[in-house]
Amino acid sequence: MRRLALVAAAVTLAGLTAAPASAAATGTITGLGGKCVDVVDGGTANGTRVQLWTCNGGAAQQWSARDDGSVSALGKCLDAAGTANGAVVRISDCAGTTAQRWTADAGRLVNAAAQKCLDATGVSSADGTKLQLWACSTGANQQWALPTAPPPSGGPCPQGPFGSPLPSPTLAATKIKDGFTFLEGPTWDAATQTLLLSNMRDGTGAENVQPSEILRYTLSTGAFTTFIANSGSNGLAISRDGRSIVAATHDQRTVSSYDLATKQRTTLASSYQGKRFNSPNDVTIGANGTVYFTDPDFQRADRPDQMGGKTGVFRVSGGVVTLIDDTIREPNGIELSPDGKTLYVGGNATGKVYRYPVNADGSTGARADFASLGGTDGGTVDCAGNVYQITYGDGKVHVFSPAGVALGTISAGRNATNAAFGGPDGKTLFITSGIPSTGGDNGNFGLYSIRLNVPGWPY
């Protein structure tokens, strides 16, 4: 569990005391059906109930999540009128009581006094649905997307300078859980303190396309659950506002966005100059919202080639798709440096990792070689700008300084596919690796983790 503020708090619910409430984030809280938590009729009297209502941008739907665990709107705090199932949730004068303290846990809002969750009555998303407390479950009527705090001026990374990222030049990650068919695309959701990742299955149907789902791993409980079924996803990246996942979706040969609150899918890019992509694979997102992605043909399956045999690197901004490079055979992992000025791309079939300078408008300059590394798959970067590049065949993460100096390796399983930083302090590296299926979904992939010295860049 974590306090509502996006900064982790080192206190337990049992010992909370009233603290100066500095505003950590202000905005809407959305739930079932994409509806907003709303103060009935915009009333400010103590005891005014809260409800679900179509989002309208009004003051009655603007909530401030604060460092002390309180949530306020219209100058009053979100408050529970009891601790039993069905207890009314309302607004009242802010008093620093545990009835007004809330903790975010895997998308739920847990009341400190009752240890019960904010719940939309009747599992309804109709306008006017009243909110209550109820025993916590995994139901959609207890899933909430919180307002997101703006990052500090330097972004989500702490102030440097940073030391060596690796405790030792040769490391081995620890397996968390296996038994999955083929894991890919991990990305950390700071709002829920969970890891999202794709689980791909064997191809089906006339065109032999691989189905997949997005799983959610909750670090605090160790639980794995299906977050979005039939997502068709491979690589994933959390959006800069923390409200959606951008996904390389091979099922439709597109790049998509999934709203984290409603799970609604939106297509961001479906073709280039009228031609369908091969099978978008990995994604990363710039500060201005530009999405960069690779388009190898690994998951194109038996669908026709519309790219003339070429595999490419693209960017999409404002709905416009631009080709970056179509001379890399099987480009795979793609990452941006923390300052947004360098784009890294792994050439799976070329034996190279490449870098491109990124301009202020999101466009890219001439390609240069960064490192020699065959069989590259996904990767990530840390807050010091070190590059973590996966090689599939040997199950390793190769770590390079921003200058391209090899710093060491991390072993994880047999066939590593991707990696992402996460955890409360951002210093846990999660790695997907395992044995691919030979038919009948008999693959055995696992999620691995290791603690490192430098926190990671989340995008």
C-alpha positions in Angstrom: 0.0 0.0 0.0 1.0 3.6 -0.4 -0.2 7.0 0.7 -2.1 9.0 -1.9 0.8 11.4 -2.6 3.0 10.1 -5.4 6.0 10.3 -3.0 6.3 7.2 -0.9 5.7 7.7 2.8 7.6 5.7 5.4 4.8 5.5 7.9 2.1 2.8 8.5 -1.6 3.4 8.6 -1.8 2.6 12.3 0.5 5.4 13.3 -0.6 8.3 11.1 -0.6 11.7 12.7 -1.9 15.0 11.3 0.8 16.6 9.2 1.0 19.8 7.3 -1.0 19.0 4.2 1.0 20.2 1.2 -0.9 19.7 -2.1 0.7 16.8 -4.0 -1.7 16.5 -6.9 -4.9 18.1 -8.0 -7.4 16.9 -10.7 -10.2 14.4 -11.2 -10.6 11.0 -9.6 -12.1 8.7 -12.2 -13.7 5.3 -11.7 -16.2 2.9 -13.2 -17.3 3.9 -16.7 -14.8 6.7 -16.8 -17.1 8.7 -14.5 -15.7 11.3 -12.1 -16.0 11.4 -8.3 -18.3 14.4 -7.7 -19.7 16.3 -4.8 -23.5 16.3 -5.1 -24.8 19.6 -6.5 -21.4 21.2 -5.7 -22.5 21.5 -2.1 -20.1 22.6 0.6 -22.1 21.7 3.7 -20.7 19.0 6.1 -22.2 15.7 5.2 -22.7 16.4 1.5 -22.4 13.0 -0.2 -20.1 12.2 -3.1 -21.2 10.4 -6.2 -20.2 9.3 -9.7 -21.0 11.8 -12.5 -20.0 12.5 -16.0 -16.7 14.4 -16.0 -17.3 18.1 -16.6 -14.2 19.9 -15.3 -16.2 21.6 -12.5 -14.9 22.5 -9.1 -17.0 19.7 -7.5 -14.8 17.2 -9.4 -11.4 18.7 -8.6 -9.7 16.8 -5.8 -6.4 17.4 -4.2 -4.5 14.4 -2.9 -2.2 15.6 -0.1 0.9 14.2 1.6 -1.0 13.5 4.8 -3.3 11.1 3.0 -6.3 13.4 2.9 -8.3 14.2 -0.3 -10.1 17.4 -0.5 -12.5 19.3 -2.8 -14.4 22.6 -2.4 -12.3 23.2 0.8 -13.6 20.0 2.5 -12.1 16.6 3.0 -13.4 13.2 1.8 -14.7 11.5 4.9 -16.3 8.2 5.9 -19.3 8.3 8.2 -18.5 5.0 9.8 -16.5 1.8 9.3 -19.2 -0.8 8.4 -19.9 -2.0 4.9 -22.2 0.6 3.3 -20.9 3.5 5.4 -21.6 6.8 3.6 -18.7 8.7 2.0 -19.2 12.4 2.1 -17.2 15.7 2.6 -16.6 17.3 5.9 -14.3 19.9 7.5 -10.8 18.7 7.4 -9.9 17.4 10.8 -6.9 15.1 10.3 -8.8 12.0 11.5 -8.2 8.5 10.2 -11.7 8.6 8.7 -10.2 11.3 6.3 -7.1 9.4 5.5 -6.9 7.3 2.3 -4.3 5.0 0.9 -3.8 3.9 -2.7 -3.5 0.2 -3.1 -3.5 -1.5 -6.6 -6.0 1.0 -7.9 -8.2 1.0 -4.8 -8.7 3.7 -2.2 -8.5 2.3 1.3 -9.9 4.2 4.2 -7.5 4.2 7.2 -10.2 4.1 9.9 -12.3 1.3 8.4 -9.7 -0.6 6.3 -12.4 -0.7 3.6 -12.4 0.6 0.1 -14.1 3.4 -1.7 -16.9 1.7 -3.7 -19.5 2.6 -6.3 -22.8 1.2 -5.0 -24.5 -1.4 -7.0 -21.5 -1.8 -9.4 -23.1 1.0 -11.3 -21.6 3.8 -13.4 -24.8 5.8 -13.8 -24.8 9.5 -13.1 -25.8 9.9 -9.4 -24.4 6.6 -8.2 -23.5 7.2 -4.6 -20.1 6.2 -3.1 -19.7 4.1 0.0 -17.2 2.0 2.0 -17.2 -1.7 1.3 -14.9 -4.6 2.0 -12.0 -4.4 -0.5 -12.2 -6.6 -3.6 -10.8 -6.6 -7.2 -14.1 -5.3 -8.6 -14.1 -2.6 -11.2 -16.4 -0.5 -8.9 -13.4 -0.1 -6.6 -10.8 0.9 -9.2 -9.9 4.6 -9.2 -7.4 6.7 -11.2 -6.0 9.4 -9.0 -4.9 12.9 -9.9 -1.2 12.9 -10.8 1.3 15.1 -9.2 3.4 17.1 -11.7 7.0 15.9 -11.7 9.7 18.1 -10.1 11.5 20.4 -12.5 14.1 17.7 -13.2 11.4 15.1 -14.0 10.7 12.0 -11.9 14.4 11.4 -11.1 16.0 12.5 -7.9 18.8 15.1 -8.0 22.2 13.6 -9.0 25.1 13.1 -9.1 24.8 9.3 -9.2 27.4 6.7 -8.6 27.9 3.3 -10.2 24.6 1.7 -11.1 25.7 -1.9 -10.4 26.7 -3.3 -7.1 29.0 -5.7 -9.0 30.0 -6.0 -12.7 28.4 -9.5 -12.9 25.0 -9.9 -11.3 22.1 -12.4 -11.3 18.4 -11.5 -10.9 16.0 -13.4 -8.7 12.9 -15.1 -10.1 9.6 -13.8 -8.7 7.2 -16.2 -10.5 7.2 -18.2 -13.7 4.6 -20.3 -15.5 3.6 -17.7 -18.1 3.6 -18.4 -21.9 5.7 -15.4 -23.1 6.2 -12.2 -21.1 7.1 -8.9 -22.6 6.9 -5.1 -22.2 7.0 -4.4 -18.4 6.2 -0.9 -17.3 5.8 0.6 -13.8 2.5 2.3 -12.8 3.5 4.7 -10.0 -0.1 5.6 -9.2 -0.9 2.0 -8.1 2.6 0.8 -7.3 2.2 -2.1 -9.7 4.0 -3.5 -12.7 2.0 -4.0 -15.9 3.3 -6.5 -18.5 2.1 -8.4 -21.5 1.6 -12.2 -21.6 1.6 -13.4 -25.2 0.3 -16.8 -26.3 0.7 -19.0 -29.3 -0.8 -17.9 -32.6 -4.4 -18.8 -33.4 -6.8 -18.4 -36.3 -6.4 -18.4 -40.1 -3.6 -15.8 -39.8 -1.8 -17.3 -36.8 -1.9 -14.1 -34.8 -0.8 -14.3 -31.2 -3.4 -13.3 -28.6 -2.2 -11.6 -25.4 -3.3 -9.9 -22.2 -1.9 -7.2 -19.9 -1.1 -8.6 -16.4 -0.7 -6.6 -13.3 1.8 -7.5 -10.6 1.3 -6.0 -7.2 4.7 -5.7 -5.5 3.3 -5.4 -2.0 1.3 -8.7 -2.2 3.1 -10.7 -4.8 -0.2 -11.2 -6.7 -0.5 -11.4 -10.5 -3.9 -10.6 -12.0 -5.3 -10.1 -15.5 -5.7 -6.3 -15.9 -6.8 -6.1 -19.6 -7.9 -9.3 -21.4 -7.4 -9.6 -25.2 -5.1 -6.6 -25.2 -3.1 -7.8 -28.2 -0.1 -6.1 -26.8 3.6 -6.5 -26.8 5.7 -3.6 -25.5 4.1 -1.2 -23.1 5.0 2.3 -21.8 3.2 4.4 -19.1 2.0 7.8 -20.4 3.6 11.0 -19.0 0.4 11.9 -17.1 0.2 8.4 -15.6 -3.4 7.9 -16.8 -2.9 5.5 -19.7 -0.6 2.8 -21.2 0.7 3.2 -24.7 1.0 -0.3 -26.2 2.5 -1.8 -29.3 -0.5 -3.9 -30.3 0.4 -6.6 -32.8 -3.2 -8.0 -32.9 -4.2 -5.0 -35.1 -0.7 -4.1 -36.3 -1.1 -0.7 -34.5 0.0 1.4 -31.7 -2.7 1.9 -29.1 -3.5 3.6 -25.8 -5.4 2.0 -23.0 -7.0 4.3 -20.4 -6.0 2.9 -17.0 -9.4 3.8 -15.4 -11.8 2.6 -18.1 -9.5 0.2 -20.0 -10.9 1.8 -23.2 -8.7 1.4 -26.2 -7.7 4.2 -28.6 -5.7 3.7 -31.8 -2.7 6.1 -32.0 -1.2 4.9 -35.2 -2.4 2.2 -37.7 -0.4 2.8 -40.9 2.3 4.8 -42.6 1.4 6.4 -46.0 -1.6 4.1 -46.2 0.3 0.9 -45.6 -0.2 -1.3 -42.6 2.7 -1.8 -40.1 4.3 -5.2 -39.7 3.8 -5.7 -36.0 4.7 -2.8 -33.7 6.9 -4.2 -30.9 8.3 -1.7 -28.4 7.4 1.9 -27.4 8.8 4.9 -25.5 7.3 8.4 -24.9 8.8 11.8 -25.0 8.0 14.7 -22.7 5.9 16.4 -25.4 3.8 13.2 -25.9 5.6 12.0 -29.0 5.5 8.2 -29.2 8.5 6.4 -30.7 8.1 2.7 -31.7 9.8 -0.1 -33.5 8.1 -2.2 -36.2 9.9 -5.5 -36.8 7.9 -8.4 -38.4 8.1 -10.9 -35.5 4.3 -11.0 -34.9 3.1 -10.2 -38.4 2.4 -13.9 -38.7 0.6 -14.9 -41.9 -0.8 -11.4 -42.6 0.4 -9.8 -45.9 3.5 -7.6 -45.9 2.6 -4.0 -46.8 6.0 -2.6 -45.9 7.8 -4.0 -48.9 10.1 -6.2 -46.8 11.3 -3.3 -44.7 11.2 -3.1 -40.9 11.3 0.4 -39.4 11.4 2.9 -36.5 8.6 5.5 -36.4 7.3 8.3 -34.3 3.8 9.6 -34.0 2.8 13.0 -32.8 -0.6 14.6 -33.0 -1.8 11.7 -35.0 0.9 12.1 -37.7 3.2 9.1 -38.3 6.8 9.9 -39.4 9.4 7.4 -40.5 12.7 7.7 -38.6 14.6 4.8 -40.2 13.7 1.8 -42.3 17.3 0.5 -42.9 17.6 -1.4 -39.6 16.8 -5.1 -39.9 14.4 -6.1 -37.1 14.6 -3.1 -34.8 13.4 -4.1 -31.4 13.9 -2.3 -28.1 13.6 1.5 -28.0 14.4 3.9 -25.2 14.8 7.7 -24.6 17.4 9.2 -22.4 16.1 11.0 -19.3 16.9 14.4 -20.8 15.0 13.4 -23.9 17.9 14.2 -26.2 18.9 10.7 -27.3 16.9 7.9 -28.7 18.3 4.4 -28.5 17.2 1.5 -30.8 18.4 -2.1 -30.7 18.9 -3.8 -34.1 17.9 -7.4 -33.3 19.4 -8.7 -36.6 22.2 -6.3 -37.1 24.5 -6.8 -34.1 24.2 -3.1 -33.2 22.6 -0.7 -30.7 22.0 2.7 -32.3 21.5 6.2 -31.1 19.8 9.2 -32.6 19.9 12.8 -31.4 16.4 14.1 -30.6 15.4 17.7 -31.4 13.2 20.0 -29.3 10.2 19.2 -31.6 10.6 15.4 -31.2 12.2 14.9 -34.6 15.5 13.0 -34.8 18.9 13.5 -36.4 21.4 11.2 -38.0 21.9 7.7 -36.7 25.2 6.7 -35.0 26.4 3.4 -33.6 26.2 3.1 -29.8 27.3 -0.4 -29.0 27.9 -3.8 -30.7 25.5 -6.4 -29.3 23.8 -9.1 -31.3 20.3 -10.4 -30.7 19.0 -7.3 -28.9 15.5 -7.2 -27.5 13.9 -4.7 -25.2 15.6 -2.4 -22.7 15.4 0.6 -20.4 17.5 3.5 -19.0 18.2 4.8 -15.5 18.2 8.3 -14.1 22.0 8.7 -14.8 21.4 7.9 -18.5 22.9 4.4 -18.3 21.4 2.1 -21.0 20.2 -1.4 -20.1 20.0 -3.5 -23.2 18.6 -7.0 -23.3 20.0 -9.8 -25.4 17.5 -12.5 -25.9 19.7 -15.6 -26.6 21.8 -15.4 -23.5 19.2 -14.1 -21.1 21.3 -11.0 -20.1 20.9 -7.3 -19.5 24.0 -5.5 -20.7 24.6 -2.1 -19.0 26.4 0.7 -20.7 27.2 4.2 -19.7 25.8 7.1 -21.8 29.2 7.2 -23.5 28.8 3.5 -24.6 31.2 2.0 -22.0 30.3 -1.5 -20.9 29.6 -1.5 -17.1 28.5 -5.1 -16.5 25.8 -7.6 -17.0 22.8 -9.0 -15.2 21.7 -12.6 -15.9 18.0 -13.5 -15.8 16.7 -16.9 -17.0 17.4 -18.2 -20.4 15.8 -15.9 -23.0 15.4 -12.4 -21.8 12.9 -10.1 -23.6 12.5 -6.8 -21.8 13.1 -4.8 -18.6 11.7 -1.9 -16.6 12.5 0.0 -13.4 10.0 0.2 -10.6 9.3 -0.1 -6.9 8.7 2.7 -4.4 12.2 4.2 -4.9 12.6 3.2 -8.6 15.7 1.1 -7.9 14.2 -2.3 -8.6 14.9 -3.6 -12.1 12.2 -6.0 -13.4 13.2 -8.4 -16.2 11.0 -10.8 -18.3 12.7 -14.0 -19.3 12.1 -17.7 -19.9 11.6 -20.6 -22.3 9.4 -19.9 -25.3 6.5 -22.2 -26.3 6.9 -25.0 -28.8 3.2 -25.4 -29.2 0.1 -25.6 -27.0 1.1 -22.6 -24.9 3.8 -24.7 -23.2 6.2 -21.8 -22.7 7.6 -21.1 -19.3 8.4 -17.4 -18.8 9.0 -15.7 -15.6 9.4 -12.3 -14.0 12.7 -11.6 -12.3 14.0 -8.6 -10.3 17.1 -7.2 -8.8 17.9 -4.2 -6.7 20.4 -1.7 -8.2 22.0 1.5 -7.0 20.5 4.1 -9.4 16.7 4.6 -9.9 15.3 4.2 -13.3 13.6 6.4 -15.8 9.9 5.2 -16.1 9.0 6.1 -19.7 
